[in-house]
Amino acid sequence: QVQLVESGGGLVQPGGSLRLSCAASGIIFSINDMGWYRQAPGKERELVAHIPSGGYASYTDSVKGRFTISRDNAKNTVYLQMNSLKPEDTAVYYCYSRTNSRGVWNDYWGQGTQVTVSS
């Protein structure tokens, strides 16, 4: 079993910054892709950013230049640095990892962390 625990959400004013963290633990043989989705009220879940193992990060257009995804493979942790936040970034943010546990690949999800951008 693999667990993902997120931290770092909260309330921030427009133009502010937040850093989300997501640590994977459990029986982990290897992790391929890691990333972040978000879901705003009344909207579908969208992929914000992802970063494959040893590869290049990708971002949805609305966050390019403002958000930076990174990972620490030794800690099985993915981060999302969010700068110049806008009210439209308000959402629940979910991390995921494509993980091999006991020889089986699955996508695992965090519990979600609320990000609210408001003055």
Secondary structure, 3 states (H helix, E strand, C coil): CEEEEEECCEEECCCCCEEEEEEEEECCCEEEEEEEEEECCCCCCEEEEEECCCCCCEECHHHCCCEEEEEEHHHCEEEEEECCCCHHHCEEEEEEEEEEECCEEEEEECCCEEEEECC
